[in-house]
Amino acid sequence: MIFNKEASLIVISQEKISIDVFLQNLEKDYSKLKNDNLVIDLLSFTKLTPYNVISFLEMAKKHRENGKSFLLVSEKVSYDDVPQEINLVPTLQEARDVVEMEDIERDLGL
């Protein structure tokens, strides 16, 4: 896994592993990441299904309950095909924008 720390978030991506192995590695390292806003970059996965995205649901719920943003980035799956609890956006820039907006909302107590 590749971790890129940016101002208020960590972008996590991967090279040449399956989505299942990627999720397992993410779960294993989660304790180190739980205090940061997370953007999971799935753009490099050539075969991605709504089922693959839904496999992140429990982690997304747990992370949001912790008061942090958790977003998945992929243009291969539509956000209409996944539960509302999963923030799915098509670009990394949109993910950065959403994290920024959610940080503002948290600061304002909304």
MARBA-3410 file (N, C-alpha, C, O; in Angstrom, 1 decimal):
110
0.8,-1.2,0.0,0.0,0.0,0.0,0.9,1.2,0.0,2.0,1.2,0.5 ~ 0.4,2.3,-0.6,1.1,3.5,-0.7,0.3,4.6,0.1,-0.9,4.8,-0.1 ~ 0.9,5.2,1.0,0.3,6.3,1.9,0.9,7.6,1.5,2.1,7.8,1.6 ~ 0.0,8.5,1.1,0.4,9.9,0.8,-0.3,10.8,1.8,-1.5,11.1,1.6 ~ 0.4,11.4,2.7,-0.1,12.3,3.7,-0.2,13.7,3.1,0.8,14.2,2.6
-1.4,14.2,3.1,-1.7,15.6,2.6,-2.1,16.4,3.8,-2.2,15.9,5.0 ~ -2.5,17.6,3.6,-2.8,18.6,4.7,-3.7,17.9,5.8,-3.3,17.8,7.0 ~ -4.9,17.6,5.5,-5.8,17.1,6.5,-6.3,15.6,6.2,-7.3,15.2,6.7 ~ -5.5,14.9,5.3,-6.0,13.6,5.0,-4.8,12.7,4.6,-3.7,13.2,4.3 ~ -5.1,11.4,4.5,-4.1,10.5,3.9,-4.8,9.8,2.7,-5.9,9.3,2.8
-4.1,9.8,1.6,-4.6,9.1,0.4,-3.9,7.8,0.4,-2.7,7.7,0.4 ~ -4.7,6.7,0.3,-4.2,5.3,0.3,-4.4,4.7,-1.0,-5.6,4.7,-1.5 ~ -3.4,4.2,-1.6,-3.5,3.6,-2.9,-2.7,2.3,-2.9,-2.1,1.9,-1.9 ~ -2.7,1.5,-4.0,-2.0,0.3,-4.0,-1.4,0.0,-5.4,-1.7,0.7,-6.4 ~ -0.6,-1.0,-5.5,0.0,-1.4,-6.7,-0.1,-2.9,-6.8,0.4,-3.6,-6.0
-0.7,-3.4,-7.9,-0.7,-4.8,-8.3,-1.1,-5.8,-7.2,-0.4,-6.8,-7.1 ~ -2.2,-5.5,-6.5,-2.8,-6.5,-5.7,-4.3,-6.5,-5.9,-4.8,-5.6,-6.5 ~ -4.9,-7.6,-5.4,-6.4,-7.7,-5.6,-7.1,-6.7,-4.6,-6.5,-6.3,-3.6 ~ -8.3,-6.4,-4.8,-9.1,-5.6,-3.9,-9.2,-6.3,-2.5,-9.2,-5.6,-1.5 ~ -9.4,-7.6,-2.5,-9.5,-8.3,-1.2,-8.2,-8.2,-0.4,-8.3,-7.9,0.8
-7.1,-8.3,-1.0,-5.8,-8.2,-0.3,-5.6,-6.8,0.2,-5.2,-6.5,1.3 ~ -6.0,-5.8,-0.7,-5.9,-4.4,-0.3,-6.7,-4.1,0.9,-6.3,-3.4,1.8 ~ -8.0,-4.6,0.9,-8.8,-4.4,2.1,-8.3,-5.1,3.3,-8.3,-4.5,4.4 ~ -7.8,-6.3,3.2,-7.1,-7.0,4.3,-6.0,-6.2,4.9,-5.9,-6.0,6.1 ~ -5.1,-5.7,4.0,-4.0,-4.9,4.5,-4.4,-3.6,5.1,-3.8,-3.1,6.1
-5.5,-3.0,4.6,-6.0,-1.7,5.2,-6.6,-2.0,6.6,-6.4,-1.2,7.5 ~ -7.3,-3.1,6.7,-7.8,-3.5,8.0,-6.7,-3.7,9.0,-6.8,-3.4,10.2 ~ -5.6,-4.3,8.6,-4.5,-4.6,9.5,-3.8,-3.4,9.9,-3.4,-3.3,11.1 ~ -3.7,-2.4,9.1,-3.1,-1.1,9.4,-4.0,0.0,10.0,-3.6,1.1,10.2 ~ -5.3,-0.4,10.1,-6.3,0.6,10.5,-6.0,1.3,11.8,-6.3,2.5,11.9
-5.5,0.6,12.8,-5.2,1.3,14.1,-4.3,2.5,13.9,-4.3,3.4,14.7 ~ -3.4,2.4,12.9,-2.5,3.6,12.7,-3.1,4.7,12.0,-2.6,5.8,12.0 ~ -4.2,4.4,11.3,-4.9,5.4,10.4,-6.2,6.0,11.0,-6.7,6.9,10.4 ~ -6.7,5.5,12.1,-8.0,5.8,12.5,-8.2,7.2,13.0,-9.4,7.7,13.1 ~ -7.1,8.0,13.2,-7.3,9.4,13.6,-7.1,10.4,12.5,-7.0,11.6,12.7
-7.1,9.9,11.3,-6.9,10.7,10.1,-8.1,10.6,9.2,-8.8,9.6,9.2 ~ -8.4,11.6,8.4,-9.3,11.5,7.3,-8.7,10.6,6.2,-7.5,10.8,5.9 ~ -9.5,9.7,5.7,-8.9,8.7,4.7,-9.6,8.8,3.4,-10.8,8.9,3.3 ~ -8.8,8.8,2.4,-9.2,8.8,1.0,-8.6,7.5,0.4,-7.4,7.4,0.3 ~ -9.5,6.6,0.0,-9.1,5.3,-0.5,-9.1,5.4,-2.0,-10.2,5.4,-2.6
-8.0,5.4,-2.7,-7.8,5.5,-4.1,-8.0,4.2,-4.8,-7.1,3.3,-4.7 ~ -9.1,3.9,-5.4,-9.4,2.7,-6.1,-9.3,2.8,-7.6,-9.7,2.0,-8.4 ~ -8.7,4.0,-8.1,-8.6,4.2,-9.5,-7.8,3.2,-10.3,-8.1,3.0,-11.5 ~ -6.8,2.6,-9.7,-6.0,1.7,-10.4,-6.6,0.3,-10.6,-6.1,-0.5,-11.4 ~ -7.7,0.0,-9.9,-8.3,-1.3,-10.1,-9.1,-1.3,-11.4,-10.0,-0.5,-11.6
-8.7,-2.2,-12.3,-9.4,-2.3,-13.6,-10.7,-2.9,-13.6,-11.6,-2.6,-14.3 ~ -10.9,-3.9,-12.7,-12.2,-4.6,-12.5,-12.7,-4.3,-11.1,-12.2,-4.9,-10.1 ~ -13.6,-3.4,-11.0,-14.2,-3.0,-9.8,-15.7,-3.1,-9.9,-16.3,-2.6,-10.8 ~ -16.4,-3.7,-8.9,-17.8,-3.9,-8.9,-18.4,-3.2,-7.7,-17.7,-2.8,-6.8 ~ -19.7,-3.0,-7.7,-20.4,-2.4,-6.5,-20.1,-3.3,-5.3,-19.9,-2.8,-4.2
-20.1,-4.6,-5.5,-19.8,-5.5,-4.3,-18.4,-5.2,-3.7,-18.3,-5.2,-2.5 ~ -17.4,-5.0,-4.6,-16.1,-4.6,-4.0,-16.1,-3.3,-3.2,-15.5,-3.3,-2.1 ~ -16.9,-2.4,-3.7,-17.0,-1.1,-2.9,-17.7,-1.3,-1.6,-17.4,-0.7,-0.6 ~ -18.8,-2.1,-1.7,-19.6,-2.4,-0.5,-18.8,-3.1,0.6,-19.1,-3.0,1.8 ~ -17.7,-3.8,0.2,-16.9,-4.5,1.2,-16.2,-3.5,2.1,-15.7,-3.9,3.2
-16.1,-2.2,1.8,-15.5,-1.2,2.7,-16.6,-0.6,3.6,-16.2,0.3,4.4 ~ -17.8,-1.1,3.6,-18.9,-0.4,4.4,-18.6,-0.4,5.9,-18.8,0.6,6.5 ~ -18.3,-1.5,6.5,-18.1,-1.6,7.9,-17.0,-0.6,8.4,-17.1,0.1,9.4 ~ -15.9,-0.6,7.6,-14.8,0.3,7.9,-15.2,1.8,7.8,-14.8,2.6,8.6 ~ -16.0,2.0,6.7,-16.5,3.4,6.5,-17.3,3.9,7.7,-17.2,5.0,8.2
-18.3,3.0,8.1,-19.1,3.3,9.2,-18.3,3.6,10.5,-18.5,4.6,11.2 ~ -17.4,2.7,10.8,-16.6,2.8,12.0,-15.8,4.1,12.0,-15.6,4.8,13.0 ~ -15.2,4.4,10.8,-14.4,5.6,10.7,-15.2,6.9,10.9,-14.7,7.8,11.5 ~ -16.4,6.9,10.3,-17.2,8.1,10.4,-17.7,8.3,11.8,-17.9,9.4,12.3 ~ -18.0,7.2,12.5,-18.4,7.2,13.9,-17.3,7.8,14.8,-17.5,8.4,15.8
-16.0,7.7,14.3,-14.9,8.2,15.0,-14.7,9.7,14.7,-13.7,10.3,15.2 ~ -15.6,10.3,13.9,-15.5,11.7,13.6,-14.6,12.1,12.5,-14.1,13.2,12.5 ~ -14.3,11.1,11.6,-13.3,11.4,10.5,-14.0,11.0,9.2,-14.9,10.2,9.1 ~ -13.5,11.6,8.1,-14.0,11.4,6.8,-13.3,10.1,6.2,-12.2,9.8,6.5 ~ -14.1,9.4,5.5,-13.7,8.1,4.8,-14.3,8.1,3.4,-15.6,8.0,3.3
-13.5,8.3,2.4,-14.0,8.4,1.0,-13.3,7.3,0.1,-12.1,7.0,0.3 ~ -14.1,6.8,-0.8,-13.6,5.9,-1.8,-13.6,6.7,-3.1,-14.5,7.4,-3.4 ~ -12.5,6.5,-3.9,-12.4,7.1,-5.2,-12.4,6.1,-6.4,-11.5,5.3,-6.4 ~ -13.4,6.2,-7.2,-13.4,5.3,-8.4,-14.5,5.9,-9.4,-15.5,6.3,-9.0 ~ -14.1,5.8,-10.6,-15.1,6.2,-11.6,-15.8,5.0,-12.3,-16.6,5.1,-13.2
-15.4,3.8,-11.8,-15.9,2.5,-12.4,-17.2,2.1,-11.8,-18.0,1.3,-12.4 ~ -17.5,2.6,-10.6,-18.8,2.2,-9.9,-19.5,3.6,-9.6,-18.9,4.5,-9.2 ~ -20.8,3.5,-9.9,-21.6,4.7,-9.6,-22.0,4.8,-8.1,-22.2,3.8,-7.5 ~ -22.0,6.0,-7.6,-22.5,6.2,-6.2,-23.9,5.7,-6.0,-24.3,5.5,-4.9 ~ -24.7,5.7,-7.1,-26.1,5.2,-7.0,-26.1,3.7,-6.7,-27.2,3.2,-6.3
-25.0,3.0,-7.0,-25.0,1.5,-6.8,-24.5,1.1,-5.5,-24.4,-0.1,-5.2 ~ -24.2,2.0,-4.6,-23.7,1.6,-3.3,-24.6,2.3,-2.2,-25.2,3.3,-2.4 ~ -24.5,1.8,-0.9,-25.3,2.4,0.1,-24.9,3.8,0.4,-23.7,4.2,0.1 ~ -25.8,4.6,1.0,-25.5,6.0,1.3,-24.4,6.2,2.3,-23.7,7.2,2.3 ~ -24.2,5.2,3.1,-23.1,5.3,4.1,-21.7,5.3,3.6,-20.7,5.6,4.3
-21.6,5.0,2.3,-20.3,5.0,1.6,-20.2,6.2,0.8,-21.0,6.5,-0.1 ~ -19.2,7.1,1.1,-18.9,8.2,0.2,-18.0,7.8,-0.9,-16.8,7.4,-0.7 ~ -18.6,7.8,-2.1,-17.9,7.4,-3.3,-17.8,8.6,-4.3,-18.9,9.1,-4.6 ~ -16.6,9.0,-4.7,-16.5,10.1,-5.6,-15.6,9.6,-6.8,-14.8,8.7,-6.7 ~ -15.7,10.3,-8.0,-15.0,9.9,-9.1,-13.6,10.3,-9.3,-12.8,9.8,-10.1
-13.2,11.4,-8.5,-11.8,11.9,-8.7,-11.2,12.2,-7.3,-11.9,12.4,-6.3 ~ -9.9,12.2,-7.3,-9.2,12.6,-6.0,-9.4,14.0,-5.6,-9.5,14.3,-4.4 ~ -9.6,14.9,-6.6,-9.8,16.3,-6.2,-11.2,16.4,-5.6,-11.3,17.2,-4.6 ~ -12.2,15.7,-6.1,-13.5,15.8,-5.4,-13.4,15.2,-4.0,-14.1,15.7,-3.1 ~ -12.6,14.2,-3.8,-12.5,13.6,-2.5,-11.8,14.6,-1.5,-12.3,14.8,-0.4
-10.8,15.3,-2.0,-10.2,16.4,-1.2,-11.2,17.5,-0.8,-11.3,17.9,0.3 ~ -12.0,17.8,-1.8,-13.1,18.9,-1.6,-14.1,18.4,-0.5,-14.5,19.2,0.4 ~ -14.5,17.2,-0.6,-15.5,16.6,0.3,-14.9,16.6,1.8,-15.6,17.0,2.7 ~ -13.6,16.2,1.9,-13.0,16.1,3.2,-12.9,17.5,3.8,-13.2,17.7,4.9 ~ -12.6,18.5,2.9,-12.5,19.9,3.4,-13.9,20.4,3.9,-14.0,21.0,4.9
-14.9,20.1,3.1,-16.3,20.5,3.5,-16.7,19.8,4.8,-17.3,20.4,5.7 ~ -16.4,18.5,4.9,-16.8,17.8,6.2,-16.0,18.3,7.4,-16.5,18.3,8.5 ~ -14.7,18.7,7.2,-13.9,19.3,8.3,-14.6,20.6,8.7,-14.7,20.8,9.9 ~ -15.1,21.4,7.8,-15.7,22.6,8.1,-17.0,22.4,8.9,-17.3,23.0,9.9 ~ -17.8,21.4,8.4,-19.0,21.0,9.1,-18.7,20.6,10.6,-19.4,20.9,11.5
-17.7,19.7,10.7,-17.3,19.3,12.1,-16.9,20.5,13.0,-17.2,20.5,14.1 ~ -16.1,21.4,12.4,-15.7,22.6,13.2,-16.9,23.4,13.6,-16.8,24.0,14.7 ~ -17.9,23.4,12.8,-19.1,24.2,13.1,-20.1,23.5,14.0,-21.1,24.0,14.4 ~ -19.8,22.2,14.2,-20.7,21.4,15.0,-22.0,20.9,14.3,-23.0,20.7,15.0 ~ -21.9,20.9,13.0,-23.1,20.5,12.2,-23.2,19.0,12.1,-24.1,18.5,11.4
END
